[in-house]
Amino acid sequence: MSEFGRLGANEIDRLLGEARQALAGLGEVRPGGKAETAPVTATAANELVRAEVASGGRLQKLTIDAKAMRLDSHTLAEELTKAVQKAQDEAIARQQVAAEGLPVVDPGQLGNRLDETQLHASRQLDVFGEALEGIVRRLEQRR
C-alpha cells in the first residue's frame, strides 16, 4: 500500500468510524419505522413525583418521594397525572421533531453501506497514491 494512499485511507477510516459511532448512538428503528429514543422524565409536586415514559409515551416508571405522602389523596393523584402527562407530551414532541422531514433510516443498513464505501474508498485511494508515487518517481528521474 502506498504512503499517499494509506494517509488518505486513514483519514477516511477515522471519519467513517465517527459516523458509525453516531449511528450507534441513534435509537433502534422498529419495523414500523418509529425510532426508539431515550426515555423522557418529568416531575410534579416540587419534584416529589417523577414519571418516566418511553419514547412512544408508555409509562415505564413512576416514583413517589415519601414526602409526597403528606399530600391528600386527591392532590397526590393530580400531581401524578401532571407528571405523567408532561412526560408523555415531551415524548410526543420529541417524536414529532425527529420525524419532521426525515426519511426512516435503518442504522444497520446504513452501517453496511458505510462499510462498503470505506472499502471502495480505501482501494481507490491506494490506486491514487500509487499513481502519485509513480509521477513523483518520474519527475525525480528527469532531474
CYANA upper distance limits for C-alpha pairs under 8 A (distance plus 0.5 A):
  1 MET  CA      5 GLY  CA      7.33
  1 MET  CA      6 ARG  CA      7.03
  1 MET  CA    126 ASP  CA      6.58
  1 MET  CA    130 GLU  CA      8.24
  2 SER  CA      6 ARG  CA      6.49
  2 SER  CA    126 ASP  CA      6.60
  2 SER  CA    129 GLY  CA      6.11
  2 SER  CA    130 GLU  CA      6.04
  2 SER  CA    133 GLU  CA      8.11
  3 GLU  CA      7 LEU  CA      6.70
  3 GLU  CA    129 GLY  CA      7.38
  4 PHE  CA      8 GLY  CA      7.09
  4 PHE  CA    125 LEU  CA      8.34
  4 PHE  CA    126 ASP  CA      8.01
  4 PHE  CA    128 PHE  CA      8.39
  4 PHE  CA    129 GLY  CA      5.00
  4 PHE  CA    130 GLU  CA      7.84
  4 PHE  CA    132 LEU  CA      8.03
  4 PHE  CA    133 GLU  CA      8.07
  5 GLY  CA      9 ALA  CA      6.55
  5 GLY  CA    122 SER  CA      8.07
  5 GLY  CA    125 LEU  CA      5.11
  5 GLY  CA    126 ASP  CA      4.70
  5 GLY  CA    127 VAL  CA      7.61
  5 GLY  CA    128 PHE  CA      6.92
  5 GLY  CA    129 GLY  CA      4.64
  5 GLY  CA    130 GLU  CA      7.49
  6 ARG  CA     10 ASN  CA      6.46
  6 ARG  CA    122 SER  CA      8.37
  6 ARG  CA    125 LEU  CA      7.81
  6 ARG  CA    126 ASP  CA      7.13
  6 ARG  CA    129 GLY  CA      8.22
  7 LEU  CA     11 GLU  CA      7.09
  8 GLY  CA     12 ILE  CA      6.81
  8 GLY  CA    122 SER  CA      8.42
  8 GLY  CA    125 LEU  CA      6.94
  9 ALA  CA     13 ASP  CA      6.42
  9 ALA  CA    121 ALA  CA      7.78
  9 ALA  CA    122 SER  CA      5.64
  9 ALA  CA    125 LEU  CA      6.85
  9 ALA  CA    126 ASP  CA      8.29
 10 ASN  CA     14 ARG  CA      6.65
 11 GLU  CA     15 LEU  CA      6.78
 12 ILE  CA     16 LEU  CA      6.49
 12 ILE  CA    118 GLN  CA      7.56
 12 ILE  CA    121 ALA  CA      8.27
 12 ILE  CA    122 SER  CA      8.26
 13 ASP  CA     17 GLY  CA      6.47
 13 ASP  CA    118 GLN  CA      7.29
 14 ARG  CA     18 GLU  CA      6.81
 15 LEU  CA     19 ALA  CA      6.79
 16 LEU  CA     20 ARG  CA      6.66
 16 LEU  CA    114 LEU  CA      7.31
 16 LEU  CA    118 GLN  CA      7.54
 17 GLY  CA     21 GLN  CA      6.78
 18 GLU  CA     22 ALA  CA      6.74
 19 ALA  CA     23 LEU  CA      6.71
 20 ARG  CA     24 ALA  CA      6.64
 20 ARG  CA    111 GLY  CA      6.87
 20 ARG  CA    114 LEU  CA      8.35
 21 GLN  CA     25 GLY  CA      6.83
 22 ALA  CA     26 LEU  CA      7.19
 23 LEU  CA    107 PRO  CA      6.34
 23 LEU  CA    111 GLY  CA      7.84
 24 ALA  CA    107 PRO  CA      8.00
 26 LEU  CA     37 THR  CA      8.01
 26 LEU  CA    107 PRO  CA      7.95
 27 GLY  CA     35 ALA  CA      6.11
 27 GLY  CA     36 GLU  CA      5.27
 27 GLY  CA     37 THR  CA      5.56
 27 GLY  CA     38 ALA  CA      8.17
 28 GLU  CA     35 ALA  CA      6.19
 28 GLU  CA     36 GLU  CA      5.89
 28 GLU  CA     37 THR  CA      8.19
 28 GLU  CA    107 PRO  CA      8.07
 29 VAL  CA     33 GLY  CA      6.51
 29 VAL  CA     34 LYS  CA      6.34
 29 VAL  CA     35 ALA  CA      4.92
 29 VAL  CA     36 GLU  CA      6.84
 29 VAL  CA    105 VAL  CA      7.85
 29 VAL  CA    106 ASP  CA      6.53
 29 VAL  CA    107 PRO  CA      7.89
 30 ARG  CA     34 LYS  CA      6.00
 30 ARG  CA     35 ALA  CA      6.67
 30 ARG  CA     36 GLU  CA      7.90
 33 GLY  CA    104 VAL  CA      6.40
 34 LYS  CA    104 VAL  CA      8.20
 36 GLU  CA     55 SER  CA      6.47
 36 GLU  CA     56 GLY  CA      8.21
 37 THR  CA     54 ALA  CA      8.27
 37 THR  CA     55 SER  CA      5.99
 38 ALA  CA     54 ALA  CA      7.62
 38 ALA  CA     55 SER  CA      6.91
 39 PRO  CA     52 GLU  CA      6.93
 39 PRO  CA     53 VAL  CA      6.04
 39 PRO  CA     54 ALA  CA      5.04
 39 PRO  CA     55 SER  CA      6.02
 39 PRO  CA     91 ALA  CA      8.22
 40 VAL  CA     52 GLU  CA      5.99
 40 VAL  CA     53 VAL  CA      5.82
 40 VAL  CA     54 ALA  CA      6.88
 40 VAL  CA     55 SER  CA      7.27
 40 VAL  CA     87 ALA  CA      6.21
 40 VAL  CA     88 GLN  CA      8.16
 40 VAL  CA     90 GLU  CA      7.43
 40 VAL  CA     91 ALA  CA      6.52
 41 THR  CA     50 ARG  CA      7.34
 41 THR  CA     51 ALA  CA      6.06
 41 THR  CA     52 GLU  CA      4.80
 41 THR  CA     53 VAL  CA      6.99
 41 THR  CA     87 ALA  CA      6.03
 42 ALA  CA     50 ARG  CA      6.26
 42 ALA  CA     51 ALA  CA      5.96
 42 ALA  CA     52 GLU  CA      7.11
 42 ALA  CA     83 ALA  CA      5.90
 42 ALA  CA     84 VAL  CA      7.53
 42 ALA  CA     86 LYS  CA      6.46
 42 ALA  CA     87 ALA  CA      5.36
 43 THR  CA     47 GLU  CA      5.49
 43 THR  CA     48 LEU  CA      7.71
 43 THR  CA     49 VAL  CA      5.97
 43 THR  CA     50 ARG  CA      4.88
 43 THR  CA     51 ALA  CA      6.79
 43 THR  CA     82 LYS  CA      8.47
 43 THR  CA     83 ALA  CA      5.43
 43 THR  CA     86 LYS  CA      8.34
 44 ALA  CA     48 LEU  CA      6.99
 44 ALA  CA     49 VAL  CA      5.75
 44 ALA  CA     50 ARG  CA      7.11
 44 ALA  CA     79 GLU  CA      6.12
 44 ALA  CA     80 LEU  CA      7.55
 44 ALA  CA     82 LYS  CA      6.88
 44 ALA  CA     83 ALA  CA      5.60
 45 ALA  CA     49 VAL  CA      6.51
 45 ALA  CA     68 ALA  CA      8.09
 45 ALA  CA     79 GLU  CA      6.34
 48 LEU  CA     64 ILE  CA      6.49
 48 LEU  CA     65 ASP  CA      5.45
 48 LEU  CA     66 ALA  CA      8.38
 48 LEU  CA     67 LYS  CA      7.38
 48 LEU  CA     68 ALA  CA      6.13
 49 VAL  CA     62 LEU  CA      8.07
 49 VAL  CA     63 THR  CA      6.34
 49 VAL  CA     64 ILE  CA      5.24
 49 VAL  CA     65 ASP  CA      6.78
 49 VAL  CA     68 ALA  CA      7.63
 49 VAL  CA     79 GLU  CA      7.52
 49 VAL  CA     80 LEU  CA      6.80
 49 VAL  CA     83 ALA  CA      7.32
 50 ARG  CA     62 LEU  CA      6.35
 50 ARG  CA     63 THR  CA      5.52
 50 ARG  CA     64 ILE  CA      7.00
 50 ARG  CA     80 LEU  CA      8.23
 50 ARG  CA     83 ALA  CA      6.69
 50 ARG  CA     84 VAL  CA      8.41
 51 ALA  CA     59 LEU  CA      7.80
 51 ALA  CA     60 GLN  CA      8.31
 51 ALA  CA     61 LYS  CA      6.40
 51 ALA  CA     62 LEU  CA      5.13
 51 ALA  CA     63 THR  CA      6.89
 51 ALA  CA     80 LEU  CA      8.14
 51 ALA  CA     83 ALA  CA      6.03
 51 ALA  CA     84 VAL  CA      5.75
 51 ALA  CA     87 ALA  CA      7.09
 52 GLU  CA     59 LEU  CA      6.62
 52 GLU  CA     60 GLN  CA      6.09
 52 GLU  CA     61 LYS  CA      5.52
 52 GLU  CA     62 LEU  CA      6.85
 52 GLU  CA     84 VAL  CA      7.86
 52 GLU  CA     87 ALA  CA      7.05
 53 VAL  CA     57 GLY  CA      5.82
 53 VAL  CA     58 ARG  CA      5.75
 53 VAL  CA     59 LEU  CA      4.81
 53 VAL  CA     60 GLN  CA      5.55
 53 VAL  CA     61 LYS  CA      7.36
 53 VAL  CA     84 VAL  CA      8.09
 53 VAL  CA     87 ALA  CA      6.69
 53 VAL  CA     88 GLN  CA      6.93
 53 VAL  CA     91 ALA  CA      7.88
 54 ALA  CA     58 ARG  CA      5.82
 54 ALA  CA     59 LEU  CA      6.97
 54 ALA  CA     60 GLN  CA      6.82
 54 ALA  CA     91 ALA  CA      7.78
 55 SER  CA     91 ALA  CA      5.66
 55 SER  CA     92 ILE  CA      7.84
 55 SER  CA     94 ARG  CA      8.30
 55 SER  CA     95 GLN  CA      7.61
 56 GLY  CA     88 GLN  CA      8.46
 56 GLY  CA     91 ALA  CA      6.94
 56 GLY  CA     92 ILE  CA      7.35
 56 GLY  CA     95 GLN  CA      8.13
 57 GLY  CA     87 ALA  CA      8.00
 57 GLY  CA     88 GLN  CA      5.26
 57 GLY  CA     89 ASP  CA      8.27
 57 GLY  CA     91 ALA  CA      6.25
 57 GLY  CA     92 ILE  CA      7.21
 58 ARG  CA     88 GLN  CA      8.05
 59 LEU  CA     84 VAL  CA      7.84
 64 ILE  CA     68 ALA  CA      6.96
 64 ILE  CA     69 MET  CA      8.49
 65 ASP  CA     69 MET  CA      8.01
 66 ALA  CA     70 ARG  CA      8.45
 68 ALA  CA     76 LEU  CA      7.60
 69 MET  CA     76 LEU  CA      8.07
 71 LEU  CA     75 THR  CA      6.64
 71 LEU  CA     76 LEU  CA      6.24
 72 ASP  CA     76 LEU  CA      6.62
 73 SER  CA     77 ALA  CA      6.54
 74 HIS  CA     78 GLU  CA      6.80
 75 THR  CA     79 GLU  CA      6.67
 76 LEU  CA     80 LEU  CA      6.61
 77 ALA  CA     81 THR  CA      6.65
 78 GLU  CA     82 LYS  CA      6.67
 79 GLU  CA     83 ALA  CA      6.73
 80 LEU  CA     84 VAL  CA      6.77
 81 THR  CA     85 GLN  CA      6.52
 82 LYS  CA     86 LYS  CA      6.51
 83 ALA  CA     87 ALA  CA      6.73
 84 VAL  CA     88 GLN  CA      6.60
 85 GLN  CA     89 ASP  CA      6.45
 86 LYS  CA     90 GLU  CA      6.69
 87 ALA  CA     91 ALA  CA      6.67
 88 GLN  CA     92 ILE  CA      6.67
 89 ASP  CA     93 ALA  CA      6.63
 90 GLU  CA     94 ARG  CA      6.63
 91 ALA  CA     95 GLN  CA      6.75
 92 ILE  CA     96 GLN  CA      6.72
 93 ALA  CA     97 VAL  CA      6.72
 94 ARG  CA     98 ALA  CA      6.54
 95 GLN  CA     99 ALA  CA      6.54
 96 GLN  CA    100 GLU  CA      6.59
 98 ALA  CA    102 LEU  CA      7.77
 99 ALA  CA    103 PRO  CA      8.18
105 VAL  CA    110 LEU  CA      7.90
106 ASP  CA    110 LEU  CA      6.68
107 PRO  CA    111 GLY  CA      6.43
108 GLY  CA    112 ASN  CA      6.82
109 GLN  CA    113 ARG  CA      6.86
110 LEU  CA    114 LEU  CA      6.74
111 GLY  CA    115 ASP  CA      6.79
112 ASN  CA    116 GLU  CA      6.86
113 ARG  CA    117 THR  CA      6.60
114 LEU  CA    118 GLN  CA      6.48
115 ASP  CA    119 LEU  CA      6.76
116 GLU  CA    120 HIS  CA      6.69
117 THR  CA    121 ALA  CA      6.41
118 GLN  CA    122 SER  CA      6.46
119 LEU  CA    123 ARG  CA      6.81
120 HIS  CA    124 GLN  CA      6.72
121 ALA  CA    125 LEU  CA      6.50
122 SER  CA    126 ASP  CA      6.71
123 ARG  CA    127 VAL  CA      6.90
124 GLN  CA    128 PHE  CA      6.60
125 LEU  CA    129 GLY  CA      6.35
126 ASP  CA    130 GLU  CA      6.60
127 VAL  CA    131 ALA  CA      6.70
128 PHE  CA    132 LEU  CA      6.73
129 GLY  CA    133 GLU  CA      6.68
130 GLU  CA    134 GLY  CA      6.68
131 ALA  CA    135 ILE  CA      6.78
132 LEU  CA    136 VAL  CA      6.66
133 GLU  CA    137 ARG  CA      6.61
134 GLY  CA    138 ARG  CA      6.73
135 ILE  CA    139 LEU  CA      6.66
136 VAL  CA    140 GLU  CA      6.61
137 ARG  CA    141 GLN  CA      6.66
138 ARG  CA    142 ARG  CA      6.91
139 LEU  CA    143 ARG  CA      7.33
